Amino acid sequence: MILKMLSLEELEDYEQELSEREEAREFASSSEKIQLYKEMYQRVRKLMRENKEEYEHYAPYIKDKLVHLLIHYGTYLKMGNHKDDYLAYQCLEDALKYDCDNPVAAYRLGFLSYKKWDYLSAAKFFQKAIDNHQHNRQKAYKLTERQVMNAHIYLTNSALYIAKKTHEKMKELNYDGVEEIQEYEFSSLYNSLEDNEQYLLQNAFYKVTPEGTTTCSKEECNDLMGYQPRDTLILYFNDQNNSLGFNGEEKTLSKERADILHYLLVKSSEASPATRQDLQNSFRRTNESGEVSRENFRRAISRVRAKLTECSIPQVIQNTNYRGENAYYFNRSINFIIMYRVDEEMGYE
């Protein structure tokens, strides 16, 4: 389908069609939706020049939906339940084009650059993340305190790696006929580099239990998933996918289902059940007013419960009526452990 040939009204109809298609198969149309929102945003921007009053609120609405999809789900577009760093990088770059002051997009681009040893790009993105965090007013994309601290550590390390590489290159230069350059002492800085790396590795993941939140290494997370404590639900947002474990069984979850389960485990209770509004940031599918429909909400919870059953987990998600609507909560009948990267924290506050 050639989107440029469609009217704005036809594009809106196509958005609804894609949302309905997602009900049958998750992520089947996410890449199409990204292209759709890009075209809609470009179209509305043009219409604003002719009638600003009518479209000035519609443009940011479309942009918000596009940026949300790029940041939250871009990394999963290719394989649905599995992460793809290359796609994530492309989507995050796009997100920054549409929202140049977004701290999370810049931070994650810095992290992905750092992972592939591109320290020049990493330094640029981490500096941008720090600057954006100071000026961005959107709470949904603010960095956490730990991410702000990590951004400074990553930025420092990136600069040190660049300095180290440059220093090593200087030693290879031919100084014949040139006044010898002073030899600088870098050993203390290199020690700081190693210390920083160890800190980042040992505190790379959050480990959340009913008792509270601590940090741990990726190795500790993998060990916990491999040797699961008895009768303990484990939700692991690892570097390849999102895993649900219980008594030796393991299933893969989609991003949406994993986020919903995370919220239910940490934030819900019988006294304060989760509503559609509470879980709105976990959904890709929203109606024209940006809300999750009652039917989509019910289906999403049903799918989370089905995954729990597949993993032989007792039914721990209960439903209730809260302020005239269906709501759901974790009944706290079993223990749980949630593990996810500090660098990927967003949307659970």
C-alpha positions in Angstrom: 0.0 0.0 0.0 1.3 3.4 -1.0 0.6 5.6 2.0 1.2 8.9 0.1 -1.8 8.1 -2.1 -4.2 8.0 0.9 -6.1 10.9 2.4 -5.7 11.7 6.1 -9.1 10.1 6.8 -8.0 6.9 4.9 -4.7 6.9 6.9 -6.8 7.0 10.1 -8.9 4.1 8.9 -5.7 2.1 8.1 -4.4 2.8 11.6 -7.6 1.1 13.0 -7.1 -1.8 10.6 -3.5 -2.3 11.8 -4.6 -2.2 15.4 -7.2 -4.9 14.8 -4.6 -7.0 13.0 -2.3 -6.8 16.0 -5.1 -8.4 18.1 -4.6 -11.6 16.1 -0.8 -11.5 15.9 1.4 -9.4 18.1 3.9 -7.1 16.3 2.7 -8.3 12.9 2.0 -4.7 11.9 4.3 -2.6 14.2 6.7 -1.7 11.4 3.8 -0.7 9.2 2.4 1.4 12.0 5.7 3.3 12.3 5.6 4.1 8.6 2.0 5.1 8.9 2.6 7.5 11.8 5.5 9.0 10.0 3.3 9.7 7.0 0.4 11.0 9.2 2.8 13.3 11.0 4.2 14.7 7.8 0.7 15.2 6.4 -0.7 16.9 9.5 2.3 19.2 9.6 1.5 20.3 6.0 -2.1 20.8 6.9 -1.1 23.0 9.9 0.3 25.5 7.5 -3.2 25.9 6.0 -5.2 25.6 9.2 -3.1 25.8 12.3 -6.0 26.0 14.7 -7.6 22.8 13.5 -4.4 20.6 13.5 -2.0 22.1 16.1 -3.1 19.6 18.7 -3.3 16.6 16.3 0.4 16.9 15.3 1.9 16.4 18.8 -0.6 13.6 19.4 0.6 11.6 16.3 4.2 12.4 17.2 3.8 11.1 20.7 2.3 7.8 19.4 5.2 7.5 16.9 7.9 8.2 19.5 6.3 5.8 22.0 6.3 3.0 19.5 9.9 3.7 18.4 11.3 3.7 21.9 9.2 1.0 23.6 8.9 -1.5 20.8 11.4 -0.7 18.0 13.9 -3.2 19.4 11.4 -6.0 18.9 10.1 -5.3 15.4 12.0 -7.9 13.5 11.3 -11.0 15.6 8.5 -10.1 17.9 9.7 -11.6 21.2 13.4 -11.2 20.6 15.5 -8.1 20.9 17.5 -6.7 17.9 20.2 -4.1 18.8 20.5 -3.0 15.2 16.8 -2.3 14.8 16.8 -0.7 18.2 19.5 1.7 17.2 17.7 2.7 14.0 14.4 3.3 15.8 16.0 5.3 18.6 17.7 7.5 16.0 14.3 8.1 14.5 12.8 8.9 17.9 15.5 11.6 18.4 14.7 13.1 15.0 11.1 13.5 16.0 11.8 14.4 19.7 15.3 15.8 19.8 15.1 16.6 23.6 14.2 13.0 24.6 16.6 11.8 27.3 15.7 8.1 27.2 16.3 7.8 23.4 19.7 9.5 23.7 20.7 7.4 26.8 19.8 4.1 25.0 21.7 5.2 21.9 24.7 5.9 24.1 24.4 2.4 25.7 24.1 0.6 22.4 27.1 2.6 21.0 29.1 1.7 24.2 28.3 -2.0 23.7 29.8 -2.0 20.3 32.9 0.0 21.4 31.9 3.2 19.5 33.1 5.5 22.2 32.9 8.7 20.2 29.2 8.2 19.5 28.6 6.9 23.0 30.2 10.1 24.5 28.0 12.3 22.2 24.8 10.5 23.1 25.5 10.3 26.9 26.2 14.0 26.9 23.0 14.6 25.1 21.1 12.4 27.5 22.4 14.4 30.5 21.5 17.7 28.8 18.1 16.5 27.7 17.3 15.2 31.2 17.9 18.6 32.6 15.5 20.3 30.2 12.9 17.7 29.3 9.5 18.1 31.0 8.0 14.8 30.0 8.0 12.6 33.0 7.6 9.5 30.9 11.0 10.0 29.4 13.0 11.3 32.3 16.0 9.3 33.4 16.1 7.7 36.8 18.6 8.8 39.4 20.7 5.7 38.7 20.6 6.3 34.9 21.8 9.9 35.4 24.7 8.6 37.5 25.4 5.8 35.0 25.3 8.3 32.1 28.1 10.3 33.8 30.1 7.1 34.3 29.6 6.0 30.8 30.5 9.5 29.5 33.7 9.5 31.6 34.7 6.0 30.5 34.0 6.8 26.8 36.3 9.9 27.1 39.0 7.8 28.9 38.8 5.1 26.2 39.3 7.7 23.5 42.2 9.3 25.4 43.8 5.9 26.0 43.6 5.0 22.3 44.9 8.4 21.3 47.8 8.1 23.8 48.7 4.6 22.4 48.7 6.0 18.9 51.0 8.8 19.9 53.6 6.3 21.0 53.8 5.0 17.5 54.5 8.4 15.9 57.9 9.2 14.4 59.3 12.2 16.3 62.4 12.7 14.1 62.9 16.4 13.6 60.1 17.3 16.0 60.4 18.4 19.5 59.6 15.4 21.7 56.1 15.5 23.2 55.8 15.4 26.9 55.0 11.9 28.3 51.8 12.1 30.3 51.0 9.8 33.3 47.7 8.0 32.5 48.0 5.1 35.0 45.7 6.6 37.6 43.0 7.4 35.0 43.2 3.9 33.6 42.7 2.6 37.1 39.5 4.7 37.3 38.4 3.3 34.0 38.7 -0.3 35.3 37.0 0.6 38.6 34.1 2.2 36.6 33.7 -0.8 34.4 33.6 -3.1 37.4 30.9 -0.9 39.0 28.8 -0.9 35.8 29.1 -4.7 35.5 28.3 -5.5 39.1 25.3 -3.1 39.1 24.0 -3.7 35.6 20.6 -5.2 36.6 17.9 -4.4 39.1 16.7 -7.3 41.2 13.2 -6.7 42.5 11.6 -8.9 45.2 8.7 -8.3 47.6 11.3 -7.1 50.1 12.6 -4.3 47.9 15.1 -3.6 45.1 18.8 -4.2 44.8 21.3 -4.3 42.0 23.3 -7.3 40.7 25.4 -8.4 37.7 24.2 -10.2 34.6 26.0 -13.3 35.7 23.9 -13.3 39.0 20.7 -12.9 36.9 21.6 -15.8 34.7 22.4 -18.0 37.7 19.1 -17.3 39.3 17.3 -18.1 36.0 19.3 -21.3 35.7 18.8 -22.5 39.3 15.4 -21.1 40.1 14.3 -20.9 43.8 11.4 -23.2 44.5 7.9 -21.8 44.1 9.2 -18.4 43.0 7.9 -16.6 39.9 10.9 -15.2 38.0 10.5 -12.5 35.3 13.7 -11.8 33.6 14.2 -9.0 31.0 17.4 -10.3 29.6 19.5 -9.1 26.6 17.8 -11.5 24.1 14.2 -11.7 25.2 11.8 -11.6 28.2 11.6 -14.9 30.2 9.1 -16.2 32.7 10.3 -19.0 34.9 8.8 -21.2 37.6 10.1 -24.4 39.2 12.4 -25.2 36.3 9.9 -24.3 33.5 10.6 -21.3 31.3 8.5 -19.4 28.7 9.2 -16.4 26.5 6.9 -13.3 26.9 6.2 -10.4 24.5 7.3 -7.0 25.6 3.7 -6.0 26.3 2.9 -9.0 28.4 6.1 -8.8 30.3 5.5 -5.1 31.1 1.9 -5.8 32.2 3.0 -8.6 34.5 5.8 -6.5 35.9 3.4 -3.7 36.9 0.9 -6.2 38.4 3.6 -7.8 40.5 5.1 -4.6 41.8 2.4 -2.0 41.9 -1.0 -3.8 42.3 -2.7 -5.1 45.4 -6.2 -5.9 46.5 -6.6 -2.4 48.0 -5.1 -0.8 44.9 -5.8 -2.9 41.8 -4.4 -2.0 38.3 -6.8 -0.2 36.0 -6.7 0.5 32.3 -5.3 3.9 33.0 -2.5 2.5 35.3 -1.3 0.1 32.6 -1.7 2.5 29.6 2.0 2.9 29.1 2.4 -0.9 28.6 0.1 -1.0 25.6 0.9 -0.3 21.9 -2.8 -0.3 21.0 -4.8 2.7 22.1 -8.0 4.4 20.8 -8.3 7.9 19.3 -8.2 9.5 22.7 -5.0 7.6 23.6 -6.8 5.2 26.0 -6.8 1.4 26.1 -10.2 0.0 25.3 -11.9 -2.2 27.8 -11.8 -5.2 25.4 -8.0 -4.8 24.7 -7.4 -4.5 28.5 -9.4 -7.7 29.2 -7.7 -9.6 26.4 -4.2 -8.5 27.5 -4.8 -9.7 31.1 -6.2 -13.0 29.8 -3.1 -13.6 27.7 -0.8 -12.8 30.7 -2.8 -15.3 32.8 -2.6 -17.9 30.0 1.2 -17.6 30.0 1.3 -18.1 33.8 -0.7 -21.3 33.3 1.7 -22.5 30.5 4.5 -22.1 33.1 2.5 -24.1 35.7 2.1 -21.0 37.9 -1.0 -20.9 40.1 -3.6 -18.3 39.2 -2.2 -15.3 41.1 -3.8 -12.5 39.1 -7.2 -11.7 40.5 -9.9 -9.5 39.1 -12.2 -7.0 41.0 -14.4 -4.1 40.3 -12.7 -0.7 41.0 -14.6 2.5 40.5 -17.1 0.9 38.2 -14.5 -0.9 36.0 -12.7 -4.2 35.8 -9.3 -4.1 37.6 -6.7 -6.7 38.4 -4.2 -7.3 41.1 -1.4 -9.8 42.2 -2.7 -11.7 45.2 0.8 -12.2 46.7 0.3 -15.9 47.3 3.8 -16.8 45.8 7.2 -15.2 45.9 8.6 -13.4 42.9 11.9 -12.0 41.5 12.0 -9.5 38.6 15.3 -8.7 36.9 15.9 -6.0 34.3 18.7 -3.8 33.0 19.3 -0.5 34.8 19.9 1.0 31.3 16.4 -0.1 30.1 14.4 1.1 33.1 11.4 3.1 32.0 7.7 3.1 32.6 7.6 1.3 36.0 7.7 4.3 38.3 
